[in-house]
Every structure is written in C-alpha cells, then in structure tokens.
Amino acid sequence: MRPSVPLNWRATPMPFTFSVDPAELIEERTPQWVLSGIDPAVLDQMSRRIRDLWADGPGGWAHEWSLLAEQAEKDGDALRASGLYGIAKFPVLGNAAHARAYDNHLRTFRQASVGFEVPFERQVIGVRFRGQVAQVPVHLYLPENLPADAPVVLVFSGVDTWKAEVHPTAVATAQMVGARVATVDMAGTGESPVANGPDGEQYIGGVIDWLRRRFPEARRVGTVGFSFAGHWTVKLALLGTVDAAVSIGGLIDTAFSPEAVARLRFGMPGIFGNSLRLDAELSRAELAAAMGPFSLRAQGLLDDWGSDPVPLLYVNGAEDQHIPADDAKPLEARPNTVVRLVPNATHCALQEAQELIPWSLQWLGDRLA
C-alpha cells in the first residue's frame, strides 16, 4: 500500500500516530541523546513530565521538549535549541505539534549555521527518481583551503534522526577526512519529498551524482550512514556506487525477516510505516510484507562480491535492540570488509561512539586518500 502523494511532497501535519510509552522511548534513546549533549537529569525529568507522545499541550512530547528549546533560544544558543526541537519533532511528523517542532528545528539550525566551524551551504537540488525530478534539500560543509581533488563524503541517518542531527559527524568528517561533506534525509524522512522503498539507494545515488557534478575533480566519494541509512551505505558499496562506505547500525538481511519484524518495539513499526508515506499504521503482517523486499539477500546482493569489492566498514552494538545478532554475518566473508560488533552496546553502538566514530572516520579517510 502506498498513498497517492505528489513526488515533491513536503512534510505536512498529516495525522499519523501510533501507541508508544514516552518514558520507554526516552529510556531507549538515552545513549543517542546523551551523546548529543542532553543531561541525563533532563531526560529523567522529561520522562516524568511527558504523559503522551502526541498531545498538543502540557504533558505532550512536542510541547514539553519545545519549552526547553525555546529557553535555549532565549539564552542565545540556536544550535542547542535546534537539537531540542529535533527531539520535540521525534519520532515522526505525526501531527501538527511535531510538524511545528520540525519547522523550528530547521529554522534554528539555519540560524546557528552562521557560526559553524566549517562553512555551510543549504541547497535544493533536482534528483531524477521514479521517473520524475524530486526537489531535494541538501546541506553542504565546505572547508576552506581544501585541494580541488579532496574527497566528497555523504553523511546521513535513518528513519527518525535526520540530516541536521548528524551535524557533529558532518563537521568531524570534514575536519578528520579533509573532505567536502553533504548531508541529506533518506527517502521517506525529514524534508525528503519521496516515500521510502527498496529502491531508495537510487534516490541517494542521485544525490551522489549531483555531488560528482558539483565537485568534478574530487578523487573519491565516500559515505557514512547511521541506522537505516547504514542499510543504504552497505547497498551503495555492494553496487559500486561509492569508493568506500561506513555503515553504523545498518540493516542487511535477517533484520527484515518476519521474525525480526514481529519483535520490533519502541514505536519502530509506526516509524517505519510513516517513512512509506502511509496514512495509517500497518498491521504486523502488512509490516512484514513491506519490509521483506528491503533484504539485501532477497535482492541478490549477498551472493557474489565481484572481483574488486568496494571497501566497507560495518559497526554495530552486539546487543542491538532492533537488529538480530546474525544480521551482519554475511559481510564477514566479503573481501575488503571490516565487521566490528561492540560488546554490551545497543543500536549503532552509541555507548562507545566517542571512540568508534573517530575510528570509523580514520578508516574512511585512509580509503579515500
């Protein structure tokens, strides 16, 4: 089932709500939000204050997080405000309150961009996809004094964490790799005008094609993807679309099995369904049918590595709450591939991100040199 929305759809407060316990959601996302700079005491306070994910008023998720963001704005910290509005819009733009929070998230991010450590541009580019041209917002980080042949790296994230929220990794990539960096929302998320689908790598591939045209002398192009975006970076490597790829918490094969889909928690069934631009949450059977075709094995991409496989780094937590432990096992046999599962860490191994992300970027920089 896919809704009849125009290709150049812009996220609007189309009702799409689903049941999830806000306190459970905060507990599950604590590693991610602590990494982004949120004090654990604030998370504890919000866990007690928020009573409903969708209520538009006191006790509602978007309302309570937006109050913190508004205070950060008053304090003159636009980047912190943007991060807090980013949590306020989480996990999807399911109603007007979350859509307003997202607008404020983008507004304050643009305000903050004048003070970024790396010169920043926002562009809307045309990407041919599914027979039409999609208008795709892209963020660019363009360090000064780079040689013309410096590599280009696309950094992006998954179904509920979007391009402005990978800003720290984008800056780190620009500085550590010595690269021009772009960020974008994967299909079905954020400002993306298209629905998610098993062909979503073609959408990202169109962005990469634009980057190659924008920076024609770049010697190599790499990509870094978190969570569902890590699914796309693995696929881009398998297809040879990029010269090197990093997948942090990407979904590969058994993550799309009916058994894995049946175990999804923390609002993931609704979050994924929203990325398909549906008008209502799917049943578990419908969800399994929708997710199954994303499997890279089902697409025939795990059977033949080719004669010169693109370098690929896969990192995840060994205790991932969303992805089965054996999901990355097929990659262990692939040449030019490193698989690292971090003990006692959950999805994307964010508990160890302060060590893992620089290590991953060092690996990427060596392959793009």
N, C-alpha and C positions, 0 to 999 in steps of 0.2 A: 504494500500500500504506500503510495506517495501522493502528497497533496498537490493540487494544481496551483502552484505558486509561480510567479514570473521568475525567469532566470536571475535577473538582477534584483532579487528580493532583498529588502533591508529589514533587519530585525525590528519587529514591532511588538507591542504588548499583546500578542495573540495568546489567549489563555492556554496554558499547558502546565498543569500542576499534577503532582503525584505525592504519595504519602511517604514521609521520611521524618525521623525524630531529629530535631535540630541539635540536641545535645550529643546524640550519637554521631551526627555528621561532623560536629566540631571535634569530637574525640578522634575520629578517623583522620581528619585533615590537620591535626595539630602539628605533625612534623613539617608539613608544607608551609603552614602559616607562621610557625616559629622561625623557620628558615628565612621567611620574607620580612622578619623583624617585629612580629606581633609578640608582645609579652605574654607568657603563659598565664599570668594572673588575669590579663584582659580576656583571654579565651575562657578561663574559668568563670569570670564574671558574666560574659555573654552567654555561656551555656546555661546559667541560672536565669538570665533575664529573658531570653528568647523562648517564646512558647509555641510559635507556629512559623513554618518556613514561608508561608505565602500571605499572611495577614498584612494589610497595608495600614499600619498604625502601631502604637505602643505594643511591645511584645512580639512584633513581626520581625522577621530576619532582616529584610532590606531596610526597614525603618531604624532598627537599633544600630546596625553597622553604619548606616548613613549618618547617624548622630555623631559617632566617633570621627567619621570622615569630615563632617562639617567643622568640628572643633580643630582638626588638623589644618583645614583651610584657614580658619581664623588665626591660627598660630603661624601662618605663612609657609607651611610645609606642603606644597602641592603634590610632591611625589608620594609622601606618606598618605595624603588624602586620596590620591588615585588608588593606592594599594588597598585602602579600607573600602572605598567604593567598589573595588574589584571583588572583595569578599561580599559586599552587600548585594551585588548582582548575581552571586553564586547561588545555585549551580547552573541555572539556565534562565533565559529571559521569559519566565513562565507567566508573568503578569505585569501590570503597569508599574508596580513598585520596583521590580527588578530591572525593567527596561529603563526607568528613570535613573536608577543607580548606575547602570551601564553608561548612559549618556554622560553622567557626572564623572565616571571613571575615565572616559576618553577625554573629556574636557580638561580635567585637572592634569592628566598625563601630558596633554599638549602644552599646558601652562608650564609644567615642570621641565619640558624638553629644552627650554632656552638655557637651562643651567646644566645640561648633561655633560659628562666628562668627554663624550665623543660627539662631534657634530651630527645633528639629527635632521632627517627629512621625512615627511609623510607624503606619499604619492598614491593616486588611484590609477591603476593600470588596467588595460584591457587584456583579458585572458580568454582564448578560444577554448570552450569546454562544452561538451554535449551539443555541438552543432551551433552554438551561439557564442557571443562575446560577453563574458562576465566582467563587471567593473569591480576590481579587487583592491581594497586598501592595503598598502604595504608600508612598513616602517623601515627606514634605512639608517644605518650607523656608519658614518664615513670618516674614519680617522684621517687627520691631515698628514701630509708628507709620506703617504704610502707610495711605493712604486706602482706604475701602471699595471704591472703584471701580478700584483698582490692577489691572493685567492679571494674568492667570494664564498660566504657561508650563509645558508638559510637556517635560522633557528626558529622552531615553533613548538607548540604544545598541543594538548589533546582536547577532549570534548567539553571540558568545563573550566579550563585555565587557558587564557588566550594571549594574544601577541604582546600586549603591554605588560603582562605579568611575567614574561620571560626577559624583561628589560635587563635585570642584573646579568643574566647569562649572555645576552647580546653584547653588552659592554665588555664583559670578560673575554668573550670570543674575539671581539675587535682588538683588544689590547694584548691578549696572550698569543693569539694566532697571527696577529698582524694582518687582519682581513677586513674587507668591506663586508658588512653584515646586513641581512634583511630579516625581518620577522613578518609573519602573516598568520591569519587564522585558517586552520584547516577547514575543509568543506563542512558545512552544517553548523558552524560555530561562530560566535562573535559577530564581526561585520561581514563574514563570508556571505555572498549573495546566492549560494547554491547549496543544495541538500547534500548531506553525506551519502556515500555509496561505495561499493567495492572498487569503483574506478577513480577514487579520489586522488590517486597518485598522478593522474593526468592533469588535474587541476593544479597540484603543486608543481608538476613538470612544466606547466605553462608559465608559472611564476619564475621557475629556474631559467626557462628560455628567455624571458624578458631580462633577467639579470645578466645572462650571457650577452645579450644585445647591448645592455646599458654599459657593461664593462667588458668590451670585446677583447682586451688584452690580458684579462685575468688568466693566470696559468692553470688554475684548477678551481673546481666548485665542490664544496662540501656541504653537509647538512647535519644538524643536531635536532633530534626530536625527543620530546618527553611524552610518556604515556601513549595515548593513541597516535600522536604524531610520530612516536617511535615505530609504530607499525608502518607508517608511510616511509620513514627513512630506511628501514630494512628493505622494503619493496623497491625503493629507488636504487638501492645498492644492487639488489638482485637483478634489476633490469638494466643496470649500467648507465642510469641517467645522471649520476654524480660520480665524482672521482674518489670520494671517501665519505663514510657515513657513521654517525653515532646514534644509537638507539638506547634511550634510558627508559626502561619500563615498557618497551613496545610489546604489542600483542602479535603473535605469529601464527599459531596453529591451533593447539588444543584450547587456547583461550576463547575460541569461537565455537567450541563443541557444545552440544545441548546440555551436557552435564555441567560445564563451567557456567553457561548462561543461567542455568537453574539455581546456581549458588550465588549469583550476583546480589550484592547488598549496597547499603549506603546510597540509595537513590540511583544507582547505576542503570537499572532498566529504563527509568524515566529520562535520565540524562542522555543515554544513547538514542532512545526513541525521539527525543527532541531534536537531535542532530540530523535525523532523517526528515525534518520539517513536517512531522505528522501533527494531526490536530488532537490526538488523544494517546494516552499511554497504551502500549501493546500488551497483550496477554503474554505469558511466558512462552507459549508455543509460537506465537507470532514473532516474538523477540528472537527466539532460536532460529526461526526461518530467515529472519532479516540479517542476523549476524553470521550465520554459517558461510555465506558466499565470500566473506572477508578473509577466510582462512587462506594463507599463502600456499598451503598444501593443496587445498581444493582448486586453487588457480594454477597448479602445476609448477610452482616456482621453487619447490624444495626438492626436486628430483634430479636436477642437472645444474651444477655450479658453473659450467662453462670453463674455458681454457685459461682465463685470466680474471678471476673474481675481484670485484671492487673491494678494497679494504673496508671492513665493517667491525665496529666495536659495539657489543651488546652488554649493557649493565642493568642489573635489577636487584631488588631485595629477595633473598631466599624465602622470605615469609610474606610474599605479596598477597594481599587480601583479595585481589581481583583476578590474578593470573595464575593458572596451575603451575606447579613447580617444574613440570616437564616441558613447558611451552617452548623454551629456547633450546631444548636438546638437539633438534635437527641442525642448528647452527654450529654445534661443536665439531661436526665433521667437515665443515666448509673451510677451504683454504683461505688465507688472508683474513681470518676472522678471530676475534678475541671475545670470549664469553666470560663474564665475571658476575657471579651471584654472591651478594654480600650477606653473610650470616646475620641473623637477628634483625634484619631490616625489612621494611614493608615496601609498598609500591614505589618504584623509582629509587629505592634506597635513599630516601631523603634524609634519614637519620645520619648518614655519612656523606651528605652532599658537599660539605665544605672541603673534603678531601677528594671525593670522586669527580666533581665537576672540573676542577683544575687538572686532575689527572687525565680525564677524558679529552679535555681541550688540548693538552700537551700531545696526546696520542694523535688527535686530528691534525694539529699543526705539523707534526712530523710527516704525516702522509700527504699534506698539501704543499710542503716545502718545495 
